[in-house]
Amino acid sequence: MSTINLPSTICTLSQPDPKIPKVLLTTSPIPKIAPGSTTEHLIKVHATSPCAGELLWPQNDPEIFCSTIVPCYDLSGTVVQSPANSPFPPGTEIWGSTSFSRPGNGREYTIATTDELAKRPSGVDAVTAAGVPLSAVTAVQALFVHGGLKGFDDGGEGKKENSGKRILVIAAAGGVGIWLLQLARAAGVENIVAVCGTDNLDLVKELGATEVVNYRKQSITEWITGYEERKVDLVFDCKGGESLAEAWLCVREGGVLISICEPPENRRPSGFTARGIKSTFFIMTPRGADLIDVGRLLEEGRVSPLVDSVWKLEEYDEAFAKVGDGHARGKVILIT
């Protein structure tokens, strides 16, 4: 473990009351690696990214959060201290997302564990990288773990199998949606339906959508009613609410409905009779290994991150407001 001069206090974002979605900028002692830890790393944070609705997460799922809530779970930074034999020695440029069970990364220094980290691709700058991990890892796990698509290392046969699938992505221009589109396309999926608003029609087509539903002009229910051939094998819901209720109508019998917002069964329409549909709600597991293929695809130019805006840490109010209005085009970044 390296020994360098470190500040005793740092600037930190804090959500003092988990029941109130309000953030403050404070100072706090620099975090320290737990004595004897073989997995924890002290990271100098370069940038992080807030997620839509994350200030509501502690009151909705209090059991998964620690008592000291620091928001923002994306991470781009430099390793300052690491355990012996770590694959990320001091000086390593890393990216990743960290567990909700510990304070997040809206601060100048943070703690991350070995399995949460990956080396940042050399072709991705530290600011842009901060908007990738949580969203991209969520998309990887939605597509290839919960959705059952074949991964990138399955070669031609995997892509051939994926090419026969038809998927639908709700909130396709959002932080996770843009990765679902791009990674599905890179994995060989040829029929991708994107649900978005008027301003993002061209964007989602560029990212891989082969068909677009403009929710400002036509509801999902209106789009699907009377068109059995439009049904899909997989629906990925990144919106929740009424959109999730409508999503049920779009899944073929034997298909899969996945939401990252709420349990789909809570929105199952009354009288809905289709059988054999598997519904899943999941919260992503921070896993640096899931960023390896993403980083390779980025360096090959086959996928692209999308940054809406960049703010300084002290401009957190503006950044969270931008995320909260629901119309950010890509990720909002905070630099420390």
ROTORMI-550521 format. One record per residue: residue in one letter; x, y, z of N, C-alpha, C in turn. Coordinates in steps of 0.05 Angstrom, whole numbers, plus 32768, in hexadecimal, padded with zeros to 4 digits. Layout:
ROTORMI-550521
AXYZXYZXYZ
...
//
This chain:
ROTORMI-550521
M80117FE88000800080008000801280198000
S800C802B7FEE801D80437FEB801980568002
T802D80668008802A807A801C80308095800E
I801C80A6800C801F80C08001801180D48013
N801680ED800E80098102801E7FEC81058015
L7FDA810180277FBE810380217FB181188032
P7F9C812580287F8D813980387F7F812B804F
S7F7B813A80647F6C812E807B7F4E81308077
T7F45814580687F29814880637F25814C8045
I7F0D8145803B7F078147801F7EEB8153801B
C7EE5815D80037ECA81667FFC7EB9814D7FF6
T7EA1814D80017E9081357FFE7E73813D7FFB
L7E6681307FE87E4981337FE67E3C81207FFB
S7E26812980067E198119801B7DFB811B8019
Q7DED8105801D7DD0810580207DCA8100803D
P7DC78115804D7DC58112806A7DAE81018073
D7D97810480667D7F80F6806E7D7680E48057
P7D7780C9805B7D7080B780457D5480BA803B
K7D4380C6804C7D2680C980447D2180E48035
I7D3680F480337D33810E80257D47810F800E
P7D3E81127FF57D5081117FDE7D5F812C7FDA
K7D7081327FEE7D7F814C7FEE7D9C81467FF3
V7DAD81537FE37DCA81507FE67DD781697FEF
L7DEC816680007DFB817D800A7E1981788003
L7E28818D80007E45818B7FFD7E5281928017
T7E61818080227E6D8183803D7E8B817B803B
T7E98817C80527EB3817180547EB181598067
S7EC3814680637EC3812E80747EE081238075
P7EE6811380887F00810680897F0580F58070
I7F1D80F480667F2380E3804F7F1D80C68057
P7F1180B780457F0B809B804C7F25808B804E
K7F248076805F7F3B806580637F358048805D
I7F48803A80537F46801E804E7F43800F8069
A7F317FFC806B7F2D7FED80837F477FDE808A
P7F4F7FDE80A47F677FD080AC7F667FB280A3
G7F7B7FA980967F7D7F8D808E7F6D7F868075
S7F607F9A80687F517F9480507F637F8A8039
T7F5A7F76802B7F697F6C80147F5C7F737FFA
T7F477F847FFC7F387F8B7FE37F347FA97FDF
E7F357FB87FF47F2F7FD57FF27F457FE57FE7
H7F3D7FF97FD67F50800C7FCA7F4780287FD0
L7F5A803A7FD67F5480567FD87F5880637FBD
I7F4480707FB37F43807B7F987F41809A7F99
K7F5280A87F8A7F4E80C47F857F3A80C67F6F
V7F2280D27F757F0C80D37F627F1280EA7F4E
H7F1080E37F357F1280F87F207EF581027F19
A7EE380EF7F177EC780F67F0F7EB480E07F17
T7E9B80E77F197E8680D47F207E6D80DD7F12
S7E5780CF7F167E3E80D67F087E2680CE7F18
P7E1380E17F1D7DFA80DB7F2B7DE780CC7F18
C7DD680BC7F247DC280AE7F157DA680B97F1B
A7D9580B77F077D7980C07F0A7D6C80B17F21
G7D6080C07F347D5180B37F497D6180A87F60
E7D7C80AB7F5F7D8C809D7F737D8880A87F90
L7D7F80C17F927D7B80CC7FAD7D6280C17FBA
L7D5280B27FAA7D3B80A47FB57D4180877FBD
W7D57807D7FB37D5E80617FB87D60805A7FD6
P7D6D806B7FE67D70806480027D5680608011
Q7D418070800A7D27806C80177D188055800C
N7D1D804E7FF27D0F80387FE67D1B801D7FED
D7D35801C7FF07D4480047FF67D588009800D
P7D4E801080257D618018803A7D7480028043
E7D6D7FE9803F7D7E7FD380497D987FD18039
I7D9A7FDC80217DB27FD980127DC57FF18014
F7DBE800580247DCE801D80267DDB801F8042
C7DF3802B80437E00802F805C7DF58048806A
S7DFD804D80827DF2806480917DFC807F8088
T7E14807F807C7E1F809880717E1C80978053
I7E0A80A780497E0480A6802C7E1280BC801D
V7E2580B3800D7E3380C47FF97E2880BB7FDE
P7E1B80CC7FCF7E0F80C47FB57E2480C07F9F
C7E1B80B67F897E2B80B27F707E3D80997F72
Y7E3580847F637E43806B7F667E5480647F4E
D7E5580757F3A7E6880737F247E83807D7F2D
L7E9880747F217EB3807B7F2A7EC7807B7F13
S7ED680917F117EEE80927F007F0380A07F11
G7F1A80937F147F2F809E7F257F4980907F23
T7F5B80977F367F76808C7F377F7A807E7F52
V7F8480667F527F8A80587F6B7FA080667F7A
V7F9B806B7F947FAF80787FA57FBC80637FB8
Q7FAB80527FC37FB5803D7FD57FA680237FCD
S7FB5800D7FCE7FA97FF37FC77FB57FDD7FD8
P7FA77FC77FDA7FB27FB07FEA7FC97FA37FDA
A7FD87F937FE87FEE7F847FDB7FE37F727FC5
N7FF17F707FAF7FEA7F5E7F997FD07F667F8B
S7FC87F7F7F8E7FB07F897F807FB67F8B7F62
P7FA37F857F517FA67F8A7F347FA57FA77F2E
F7F9F7FB87F427F9D7FD57F3E7FB07FE37F52
P7FCA7FE37F4D7FDD7FF07F5F7FDA800E7F5E
P7FE6801C7F727FE580397F717FED80457F57
G7FDE80597F4E7FE380657F347FD2805A7F1D
T7FC480447F227FB380387F0D7F9B804A7F08
E7F9580507EEF7F7D805E7EE87F66804A7EE5
I7F51804E7EF57F3C803A7EF77F2180467EF0
W7F0D80357EEC7EF1803D7EEB7EE180267EF7
G7EC9802B7EFF7EB880177F0B7EA080237F18
S7E9080137F247E7A801C7F357E7C800E7F4F
T7E72801A7F657E7780107F7F7E5C80097F8D
S7E5E7FF97FA27E477FEE7FAF7E3780047FBE
F7E1C80017FBD7E0B80147FCB7E0D80107FE9
S7E197FFA7FF27E1C7FF5800F7E328006801C
R7E418015800C7E56802680167E528042800B
P7E5E805680187E5C8071800D7E6580727FF0
G7E5780827FDF7E5D80837FC37E7580957FBC
N7E75809F7FA47E8D80AC7F997E8B80C97F93
G7E7680D67F9E7E7380F37F9C7E8581017FB0
R7E9F80FC7FAE7EB281077FC17ECE81057FB4
E7EE181137FC07EFC81157FB37F0C80FB7FB5
Y7F0880EB7FCA7F1480D17FCC7EFF80BD7FD4
T7F0280A47FCC7EEE80907FD27EFB80757FD6
I7EEC80617FDE7EF580467FE27EE780347FCE
A7EF680227FC07EEA800F7FAE7EF97FF47FB1
T7EEB7FDF7FAC7EF77FC47FB07F007FB97F95
T7F117FA57F977F1E7F9A7F7F7F097F917F6A
D7EF47F837F737EE17F797F5F7ECF7F8E7F53
E7ED07FA67F5E7EC07FBC7F537ECF7FCB7F3C
L7EE87FC67F3A7EF97FD77F297F027FCA7F0F
A7F097FDA7EFC7F167FD27EE37F297FE87EDB
K7F3D7FE27ECC7F4F7FF67EC17F4080077EAC
R7F4280217EAF7F3580327E9B7F43802F7E80
P7F33802B7E6B7F3F80297E507F4E80437E49
S7F6580407E3D7F7680577E377F69806B7E24
G7F5680617E147F4980737E017F3180827E0C
V7F2B807E7E267F14808B7E327F1E809E7E48
D7F1880B87E457F2280CB7E587F1480C87E73
A7F2080D37E887F1780CE7EA47EFB80DA7EA9
V7EF480EF7E9C7EDA80FC7EA07EC480EB7E92
T7EC880E57E797EB480D57E6A7EB080BA7E78
A7EC680AE7E817EC580947E8D7EB280927EA5
A7EAF80A97EB37E9F80A97ECC7E8180A47EC6
G7E7880A87EAD7E5C80A47EA77E5680897E9D
V7E6A80777E9C7E66805D7E8F7E5F80467EA2
P7E6E80427EB87E6D80287EC67E52801E7ECF
L7E44802E7EE07E2B80247EEB7E17801E7ED5
S7E1480307EC27E00802C7EAC7E0880147E9A
A7E2280137E937E2B7FFE7E817E2A7FE37E8E
V7E327FE17EA77E317FC87EB67E147FBF7EBA
T7E027FD27EBF7DE67FCB7EC17DDC7FBF7EA7
A7DE47FCB7E917DDB7FC17E767DE77FA67E71
V7E017FA27E787E0D7F887E747DFE7F727E83
Q7DF87F787E9C7DEA7F647EAC7DCD7F5F7EA3
A7DC07F757E9A7DA57F727E907DA47F617E77
L7DB67F667E647DB77F587E4B7DC07F3B7E4E
F7DD67F377E5B7DE47F1D7E5A7DE07F0B7E72
V7DD87F167E897DD27F067EA17DB47F017EA3
H7DA57F177EA57D887F147EA97D797F107E8F
G7D837F1B7E797D767F197E5F7D7D7F007E4F
G7D937EF37E577D9A7EDA7E4A7DA77EDC7E2F
L7DAF7EF47E267DBD7EF67E0C7DD97EEA7E0F
K7DE47EE17DF87DFF7ED77DF87E137EEE7DFA
G7E287EEA7E087E3B7F007E0D7E4E7F047DF5
F7E607F177DF87E727F1E7DE27E867F097DDC
D7E8C7EF77DEF7EA17EE37DEB7E977EC97DE0
D7E7D7EC97DD77E727EB07DCC7E767EAE7DAE
G7E847EC17DA27E8B7EBF7D867E737EC17D74
G7E767EB67D5C7E627EB97D487E487EAB7D4F
E7E497E957D5D7E317E867D647E207E967D77
G7E2D7EA47D8A7E1E7EB47D9D7E107ECB7D8F
K7E1E7ED87D7D7E127EEE7D6E7DFB7EE57D5D
K7DFF7ECD7D517DEA7EC27D407DD17EBD7D50
E7DD47EB27D687DBC7EAD7D797DB07EC77D82
N7DC07EDB7D897DB67EF57D917DA77F037D7A
S7DB07EFE7D627DA47F0C7D4B7D877F057D47
G7D7E7EEE7D527D637EE67D507D507EF27D65
K7D5C7F017D787D4C7F0D7D8D7D427F297D85
R7D2B7F2F7D907D1F7F4A7D8C7D1C7F567DA8
I7D277F6E7DAC7D267F7A7DC77D1A7F967DC6
L7D107F9F7DDD7D057FBA7DDF7D117FC77DF8
V7D1A7FE07DF47D267FEF7E0A7D1680087E10
I7D0C800A7E297CFC80217E317D0E80357E3F
A7D0C804F7E387D1F80647E407D3A805F7E33
A7D39805B7E197D5180527E0A7D6780687E09
A7D6080817E0D7D7480967E0B7D7F809D7E26
G7D78808F7E3B7D8280947E567D9D80877E5B
G7DA7808A7E737DC280817E7A7DC680637E75
V7DB380527E7D7DB580357E787DAC802E7E5C
G7D97803C7E537D8C80367E397DA080377E22
I7DB1804B7E237DC4804E7E0D7DD880377E0C
W7DDD802B7E237DEF80147E247DE17FFA7E1C
L7DC87FF87E237DB87FE17E1A7DB77FE07DFB
L7DB27FF77DEF7DB27FF87DD27DCC7FF07DC6
Q7DE27FFC7DCF7DFC7FF87DC37E077FDC7DC7
L7E047FD27DE07E0F7FB87DE67DFF7FA27DD9
A7DE47FA67DD77DD47F927DC97DDC7F917DAC
R7DE07FA87DA07DE87FA97D847E047F9B7D80
A7E167FA17D927E317F957D917E317F777D95
A7E1D7F6D7DA37E1A7F517DA87E0B7F427D92
G7E027F517D7E7DF67F457D677DD77F477D65
V7DCA7F547D787DAD7F577D777DA67F697D5F
E7D947F607D4E7D8E7F6F7D357D737F7D7D36
N7D627F777D497D487F847D4B7D457F917D67
I7D4A7FAB7D677D4A7FBA7D807D367FD17D7F
V7D227FD07D907D0E7FE57D917D147FF87DA8
A7D1580127DA37D1C80267DB77D0380377DBC
V7CFD803C7DD67CE8804E7DDE7CF680687DE8
C7CF0807E7DDC7CFC80987DE47CEA80AF7DDB
G7CF380C87DE17CE480DF7DD97CEE80EA7DBF
T7CE080FF7DB57CE6810A7D9B7D0381137D98
D7D0F811F7DAC7D2A812A7DAA7D3F81157DA6
N7D3980FC7DAC7D4D80E77DAC7D4A80D27D97
L7D3880D77D847D3380C37D6F7D4C80BC7D5F
D7D5A80D07D567D7280CB7D467D8880BF7D57
L7D8A80C77D707D9F80BD7D827D9C809F7D85
V7D8480957D8C7D8180787D917D8580687D78
K7D7F80737D617D8580657D487DA380627D44
E7DB280777D4A7DCF80767D477DDB80627D5A
L7DCE805E7D717DD9804B7D857DD1802E7D81
G7DBF80297D6E7DB9800D7D687D9B80077D64
A7D8980197D6B7D6D80137D687D66800F7D4A
T7D567FFB7D457D4C7FF67D2A7D2F7FFF7D26
E7D2380057D3D7D07800E7D3D7D0380207D55
V7CF480367D537CF180497D697CD4804E7D6E
V7CCD804F7D887CB280577D917CB680737D9E
N7CAA80877D927CAA80A27D9D7C9380A57DB1
Y7C9A80A37DCB7C8480A37DDF7C7580BD7DE0
R7C8080D27DD57C7280EC7DD57C5C80EC7DC0
K7C5D80DA7DAD7C4880D97D987C3780C07D99
Q7C4280AB7DA67C3480927DA77C3C80827DC0
S7C29807A7DCF7C2F806A7DE77C38804E7DDF
I7C4680417DF27C4E80257DEC7C3580147DE7
T7C2080187DF67C0780097DF27BFC800D7DD6
E7BFC80267DCD7BF2802C7DB27C04801F7D9D
W7C1E801E7DA27C3180137D8F7C2D7FF57D8C
I7C277FE77DA27C267FC97DA27C0B7FBE7D9C
T7BF67FCD7DA37BDA7FC27DA07BD47FBC7D83
G7BCC7FA37D7E7BC57F9A7D647BDC7F927D52
Y7BF57F937D5D7C0D7F8C7D4D7C1C7F767D5B
E7C137F5E7D5A7C1F7F477D677C3C7F447D5E
E7C427F4A7D457C5D7F467D3A7C717F597D46
R7C677F6E7D547C7A7F817D617C847F777D7C
K7C787F627D877C807F587DA17C9E7F507DA0
V7CAA7F507DB87CC77F4C7DBA7CCD7F357DCD
D7CE67F2B7DCB7CEF7F167DDE7CF87F217DF9
L7D027F3A7DF87D0D7F467E107D057F637E12
V7CFB7F6B7E297CF67F887E2E7D087F907E45
F7D167FA77E417D267FB27E567D1A7FCD7E5E
D7D107FCE7E777D027FE77E807D157FF77E91
C7D1A80107E887D2B80237E977D1B803B7EA1
K7D0180387EA27CEF804F7EA97CDD80497EC1
G7CD180317EC17CBE802A7ED67CA380377ED2
G7C9180357EE67C7780427EE57C6680377ECF
E7C5780487EC27C4480407EAE7C5280337E96
S7C6A803C7E8F7C7880307E797C7E80127E7F
L7C83800B7E987C887FF07E9F7C6E7FDF7E9C
A7C587FEB7EA47C3E7FDE7EA07C397FD87E82
E7C3F7FEB7E717C3B7FE77E557C4F7FD37E49
A7C667FD17E567C7A7FBE7E4C7C717FA17E4B
W7C5F7F9A7E5E7C557F7F7E5F7C477F777E45
L7C3B7F8A7E387C2C7F857E1F7C3E7F7F7E08
C7C587F857E0B7C6A7F837DF47C7A7F697DF4
V7C787F587E097C897F407E0C7C7A7F287E00
R7C887F197DEF7C7D7F007DE57C7B7EEC7DFC
E7C697ED97DF87C687EC37E0C7C837EB47E0C
G7C8D7EB07E247CA77EA47E267CBE7EB97E27
G7CB67ED27E257CCA7EE77E257CD27EF07E41
V7CE27F067E427CED7F0F7E5B7CE97F2E7E5D
L7CE07F367E747CDC7F537E7B7CEE7F5A7E92
I7D017F6C7E8D7D157F737EA27D127F917EA8
S7D117F987EC17D107FB47ECA7D267FBA7EDD
I7D327FD17EDA7D477FDA7EED7D3B7FEF7F00
C7D207FF37EFE7D1280087F0D7D017FFD7F24
E7CF27FE87F1F7CE07FDC7F337CD77FC17F2A
P7CCD7FB07F3C7CC57F957F347CAE7F967F1F
P7CB27F897F087C9D7F8B7EF47C827F807EFD
E7C817F6D7F0F7C687F627F187C567F777F25
N7C637F8B7F307C537FA17F3D7C437FB17F28
R7C4C7FAF7F0F7C3E7FBE7EF97C317FAC7EE5
R7C2E7F937EEC7C207F807ED97C037F897ED5
P7BFA7F8E7EBC7BDF7F987EB87BCA7F847EC2
S7BB57F8E7ECC7B9E7F7E7ED57B937F6F7EBD
G7B8F7F557EC07B847F457EAB7B987F3C7E96
F7BB17F427E9A7BC67F3A7E877BC97F1C7E88
T7BC77F0E7E717BC57EF17E717BDC7EE27E64
A7BEF7EF07E577C057EE37E4A7C157ED27E5E
R7C1C7EBB7E557C2A7EA87E677C487EA57E60
G7C567E9B7E737C727E947E6D7C857EAC7E6C
I7C7C7EC37E757C8E7EDB7E757C9D7EDC7E8F
K7CB77EDD7E8D7CC87EE07EA47CCD7EFD7EAA
S7CC67F067EC27CCB7F227EC97CE07F257EDF
T7CF27F387EDC7D087F3B7EEE7D0D7F597EF4
F7D127F5E7F0E7D1C7F787F177D377F737F23
F7D4B7F827F1C7D657F7E7F297D737F997F2E
I7D847F987F417D977FAE7F477DB37FA47F40
M7DC07FB37F2F7DDA7FAA7F257DEE7FA47F3B
T7E007F927F367E157F8B7F487E2F7F987F3E
P7E3C7FAA7F4D7E557FB67F437E6A7FA17F3D
R7E737FA07F247E857F8B7F1C7E977F957F06
G7EB07F9A7F0D7EC37FA57EFA7EC77F937EE2
A7EC57F797EE57EC87F667ECF7EB47F6C7EB9
D7E9D7F767EC07E887F7B7EAB7E8F7F947E9A
L7EA47FA27EA27EAD7FB97E927EC37FB27E7E
I7ECD7F9A7E7F7EE37F937E6D7EDB7F947E50
D7EC47F867E497EBB7F877E2D7EB27FA37E25
V7EA67FB17E387E9D7FCD7E327EB57FDE7E2B
G7ECB7FDC7E3A7EE37FEB7E347EEF7FE37E19
R7EEF7FC97E137EF97FC17DF97EE87FCC7DE2
L7ECE7FCB7DE57EBD7FD67DD07EC07FF47DCD
L7EC580027DE37ECA801E7DE27EE380247DD2
E7EF980157DD87F12801A7DCB7F1080137DAD
E7EFF80007DA67EFB7FF87D8A7EE8800B7D7C
G7EDC801E7D8A7ECA80317D7E7EAF80267D78
R7EA8800F7D837E8E80027D7D7E78800B7D8F
V7E7E80177DA57E6A80247DB77E75803F7DC0
S7E6480507DC97E6C806B7DD27E5D80737DEB
P7E6B807F7DFE7E5E808B7E157E4F80A57E0C
L7E3C80AD7E1C7E2D80C57E157E2C80D77E2E
V7E3880EE7E2D7E3981017E437E2681187E3E
D7E14811C7E507E0181337E4E7E0E814D7E55
S7E1C814D7E6D7E2881667E777E3C815F7E8D
V7E4E81727E927E63816E7EA67E6281867EB9
W7E63817F7ED47E6081937EE97E77818F7EFD
K7E7E81A47F0B7E9181A27F217E8181977F39
L7E90818C7F4C7E8381807F647E7281957F73
E7E7C81AE7F747E6C81C27F827E5381CB7F73
E7E5081C27F5A7E3981C77F4A7E2581B07F4B
Y7E2681A17F617E1681897F647DF8818E7F61
D7DEF81A57F6B7DD281AB7F697DC981AB7F4C
E7DD981B97F3B7DD281BA7F1E7DD3819E7F12
A7DE8818F7F197DEB81747F0E7DD481627F15
F7DCC81627F2F7DB681507F377D9C815A7F2B
A7D9881747F287D80817F7F1B7D7F81767EFE
K7D9581757EF07D96816C7ED57D8F814F7ED2
V7D98813F7EE57D9181237EE57D74811F7EEC
G7D6B812F7EFF7D4F812C7F0A7D3A81347EF6
D7D4081457EE27D2A814D7ED07D2281387EBC
G7D3281227EBC7D2B810B7EAC7D31810D7E8E
H7D3F81227E867D4481277E6A7D61812A7E63
A7D7381217E757D8F81217E6F7D95810E7E57
R7DA581177E457DAB81077E2D7DC680FA7E33
G7DC680E27E3F7DDE80D67E487DE480DD7E65
K7DFD80DB7E6D7E0480DE7E897E0C80FA7E91
V7E0681017EA97E0E811A7EB67E2781147EC7
I7E3C81237EC37E56811D7ED07E5C81327EE5
L7E6781297EFC7E72813B7F107E8F81367F12
I7E9F814C7F107EBC81497F137EC581557F2E
T7ED881477F3A7EE0814F7F557EF881627F54
//
